Amino acid sequence: MRTLILTAALLAQAAPQPARQAIRSGVTYVSTDVVVRNERGQFVADLARTDFDVFEDGVQQEIVTFVLTHGGRVIAEVPPVAAGTTEGILLPPARPPNDASGRVFLIFVDDHHLSARSTPRVRDLLRKVSSELIHDGDLFGIVSSGYSSIAVDMTYDKKRLTEAIEKITGGGLLPSEVIGTPAGAQGPPEVRHRAHVALSSAYEILQKFAQVHNRRKSFIYVSEGYDFDPFSKSRAKAVSERYPSDRVPDTNPFSKTGNEFAAADLAAELSELTRAANRANTTIYTIDPRGLVAGPDLDQTTLDSADWQDHIRETQSSLRVIAELTGGIPVVNTNDFTRALKRIDADTSDYYVLGYNSSNLDPLKRNRAIEIKVKSTPKRRADRYQLTYKTSYTLKPK
């Protein structure tokens, strides 16, 4: 009897089991802004959801969200299939019932990297942002990284922006302060600290900004840029003058300390910021309020002219990287801010938003490529259209 029971148990284990249905534990919702222009550079505003094909890593995706915004106003919208959002510093309690805005702006004032002497210029720039870029019905907020202590929740009231502009005060380091500060193995520690504060603040805001769906999300980044190894020649000269020595220089290469990896460290931090922006489907527009830079102030007598030019080039390059890797426009080395703001206004007024639930359930596949095509029809040749959109995103680790 015991033998029969064991045999029956073994046969039951060997019998094929019915396949279990896979249950998704989560869905990755992806949305991207798409600007479609014809050969004359005009925005194409007559496309429908069925006119687009979206691919992720070569696999076609089903479009679950389709929004057209033309002239800054929502023309057509399908509610998204996505998780609900919660109120917070970046979300208003409620939208006005008559609001049809398709644009959301977050103005980030990095006053840790704005000189005190440029405060009037920065305020004038932001007044132009208020008049040329932020229109009635646009949802916006403004946050600072340091001394100005500005944190205006998302609002439609432009009076809040006017009040915040009057509080802005630059608190950036002067070249003489950087040169006169003792440096560590990674250069002046205060330089790194301020950059970490600014970039981490922007990173945290972008994570919250991801809660806003189906709107053109623009991050206006006002800063003089970043340089992890500023004025290296002038700092070395200052050190030699402070600590003169008659001993024979140490030629052992392994005993040297310095800031050789400054460029790589800066690139890594900027990469993290731009990945966060792409995950949040947010375009960053960087604006350097210095405009055309001629040379250092006359009272900065200890500064080497070549050091100054290298510093300007590095800071402007950092702002270009932030904007270009997120599909934005870098406004650097120009005094014509009005023209630049009108270009940003046009760039954020006409666009489509396409959203889909990714069919790729592999959490280890973090870097994913996006391809969007417009279908050709007997009346329309899609190869004549130029599409602008983010071409990839990085899945956030859980």
N, C-alpha and C positions, 0 to 999 in steps of 0.2 A: 504493500500500500504506500509506504514511504517512497519507494522507487517510482511509482506512478505519479506521485505529487511532484517530485523533483523533475521528472521528464516533462510534465505539463508546463512547469514554470520555465524550463529551458526553451520549449517550443514557443511559448508566449513572448520570450525575449527575442527570439530569432525572427518572429513574424515581422513583416514590414510595418512600420508605424505610419499613420497618415501625416502628410506634410502639415506643419503648423503655419498659420498665416503670420507673416511678419508685421509687427506693430511698430509704427514710428514713435520714437520717444520725443522727437522734436522736429521742427521744420525750420529751415534756413530761408528766410524771406529776403530777397534781393531786389532792390530798386535802383534804377539808374536814369539820369537825365539824358535825353537825346535831342540834339539840335540838328535839324535836317535843312540843308540849303541847296538851291539849284545852282546851275553853272554861272548864274549872274550874282550869286551871293545872297539871294533873297530867301527868307525863311519859307518853307513849304508847310502850309497850315491846313491842308485838306486831306491828310492821311488818317486812316482809321486803324483800329487795333489789328484787323486782319491783314493790313498792309505790311506788318512787321514780322520778321522772324528773329528770335533770340536764341542763341546757342551758348551753353556753358561747357567749356572743354570739348567742343565739337558735338555735344548732345543738345538737340532742340528742346526748349523749355516752353511750357504753356504760360502765356501771359494772363495773369489774374488781375492786374491793375493797369488801367490805361487812363492817363490824364493829359489833356492838351491845355496849355496855357499860352495865350496869344495876347500880346500887348500888356502883359502883366496881370491878365484876368483869366480865370478858369473858364474854358469854353465847354469842356466835356470832362466828366469824371465818373469813375467806377470805384466804389468803396473797396479798400484793400482787404486782402485775406491775410491778416497779420495779428500779432498779439496786441492787446489793448495797452494804452499808455497811461501813465500816471502823472499827476500834476507835480510841478517842481519849479525850480528857478528858471527853467527854459520853456515852460509851457504855461500859457495863460489860463485862468480859470474857465473862460468861455469865449467863444468868438462872437462878434456882433452878428445878429441874424442876417444883416444885409451884406456881409463881407463876402467878397468873391476873389480875394487876393490869392495868387498862386505863389507869392514870394515870401521867404523868411530870411531875415538878415540877422547875423550876430556880429557886432562890432567889437573887436578885441583890441584894446589899447595897451600895448606892451610898454608901459611907462618906465619899467626897469631898463629899457633900451631906447629911451628918448631923452636927449639932453635937456637940462633945465632951460638953456638958452633958446631952445626951439619950441618952448611951450606956446608962445603966441602963434607960431606957424602951424603947430598941430591943431590948435583950436580953430584956426581959420580953415584948415583942411576939413575938419569934421563938420563945420558949418556948411561947406560945399557938399559933403556927403549927405547932410540933411536936406539940402535944397535940390540937388541934382540926382540923387540916387533913391532916397527913401520917399516914396509917394504915399498919399492918403490910401489907407487900406492895407499897406504893407505891415507885416508883423516883424518886429525887431526888438533887440536887446543890446545892451552895451555893458562890457565888463573890462576892468583893468587888471593888470598883473601885480601892481604894487602900490606905490605911495598915494595915488589918486583915490583909492578905495571906492571904486565905482562898481556897482552890481545892480543894474536895472533889469528886472524881470521882463520877459517877453511882453510887449505891449503894442498898441496901435496909436498911442498918444505921443505925438512928436514933441510935446512940451517936456516930457521926461528926458528926451535926448538933448534938448536945449539946456536943461538944468545940469545934466551930466557933463556937457562940454565945458561949462564954466569951472568945473572942479578939476579938470585935467591939469596935471603938473608933471613935467618930465623929471626923472630922478636918475638918469644914466650917469655912468662914471665918466669923468673927464680923462683925456689921455694922460695928463700929469698925474692923476690919481692911480691909474693903472701902472704907469712906469715907476711911481714911487712906492708901490706896495711890494713887499717881499714875496717872491714867487715860490711855489712848491714844485714837486715833480711834474705836475700837470699845468704849470703856468700859474698866473694869479688866481688864487682860490675864489676870490669874490666874483671874478668873471664867470667861472663855471657855475657858481651858486646862483647867480642871477639868471643865467640861461636855463638852468634846471627848473627854477621857479616859474619862469615864463612858459617854457615848453610843456611842463607838466600841467600848468593851469589850462593851457589851450587844449591839451590832450583830454583832460577831465571834462571840459565843456563839450568837446566833440562826442564823447561817449554819451552824454545826456542828449545831445543834439540828434542822435540816432533814433530817438523816440518819436521824432516828427516825421510823418510819412506823406508822400505824394505832394510835396511842395518843393520848389526850387530853393535849396538851402545854401546860402552864401555866407561865407565867413570872411569878413573884412578885417584883415590883419595889419594893424598900423604899428610899425616898428622900424628901427634903424638897422636891424639885422644882427647877425651873430658871427663872432670870431673867437675861437678858443685859444688862439695864440697871438694876441694883438701886440703890435709894436715890439717884436722880439729883439730887433737890433738896438732900439733905444733902451729897452730894459736891460740888455746885456751890458751896454755902455754904462748905465746908471749903477749896476752892480759892481763893475770894475772900478768905478770912481769911489763908491762907498767902501769897498774892501780891497784896497791896493795890496799887491803882494809881489815880492821879488823872487819867489821860488820858481823853480823850473815847472812849466805846465805839465800836468798829468796827461800822458798820451795813451793811457790804457783805455780802449773804447768801451770796455765793460764797466768802467767806473763812472762813466758820464751819465748825468741825469738831464732831463729836458722834457720838452713837450712835443716829441716827434710824432705822436699819434693824434695830435689835435684835430687835424682834418678828418681822419677816419672816425674819431669819436663824435664829431659834429655831424658827419654824414649819417651815422647810425641813429642819432637822436632825431634828426630831421626825417629819416625814413620811418621811424615809429609814429611820428606825428602825421605824416602823409598817409600812412596805412590806416590810422584811425579815421582820418577824413574820408577816405574811400569806403571804409566800412559803413560810415554814417551817410554815404552818398552826399557829401558836402563838398562844395567847390570853395577853395581858398583864394582870395584876391589879396595879395600883399601890396602895401603902400608904404613907401619910404618917404616921410615928410621932409627929408633933407633936400629932395629935388636934385638939381645939378650941383655937384659938389666940386668946388674949386680947390680948396686947400684948408689946412687947419687954422684955427683962430690964432690971432697974432700973439696972444699971451702964452701959447703952448710952445715955448722956445726950446724945450728939451726934446722935441719930437723930430725924428729924422723924416725927411720928406718922402723917401722911398717907403718907409714904414707906414706912413699915412696912406699912400696910394695902395699898398698891399692890403691894408685894413679895409679901406673902402671897397676894394674889389671883392674881398672875402665876404663882407657883410651883404653886399648887393647880390652876390652869388647865392647866399643862403636864402634870401627872399625869393629869388627866381626859382630855386629848387622847390620850395614849399608850394608856390603857385602852379608851376608847370606839372608837377607830379599829381596834382589834384584836378587838373583841367582848367585852372584859373589863369588870370592875367597878372603878371608882376608889374607894378607901377613903380619903377625905379629909374633914377638918373633922368628925371624930367620935372619941369616946373609947370607943365600944362596939366594940372590935376582935373580941371573941368572936362577936358576932352577925354581923359582916361575914365572918369566916372560915367560919362555918357556912353562910352563903349561897354563898361560893366553893366550899365542899365539896360542896354540893348541885348547883351548876352544873357541877362537873367529874365527878360520879358517874354521871349518866344522859345518854347521848348515842349517836348513831350516827356512824360514820366512813365516808364514801363516797369512793372513789377512782376516777379514770378517766385514760386516756391521751388527752390533748387531740388532737382531729382537726385543729386549726388548725396548719399547718406554716409559717405566715408568721412569720419571726423579727422582722419590723418591727412586727407587731401586739403591742405589749408589754402594754398595759392591756386586760384581758379581764374581762368581766362574767359572773358565775355566777348561775344561777337554779335553784332546786330546788323541785319540787312533789311533793305526795303525791297519788296517783291516787285518784279516787273510785270506790267500789264500791256495789252495791245495799245493803250493810250499813254503809257508812261514807261520811260526807260530809266530804270533804277540806277544804272551805272553813271548817270549824269548828276546824281545827288551826292553831296558830301555830308557824311554823318560825323558828329562829334559826340563822344561819350566816353565814360571810363571803360577801359579795356580789360580790367582785372580787379579782383578784390581778394582780400586775405581773411579767411575764416578765423574768428576770434576763438582762442583756446578756452575750453570750459574748465 
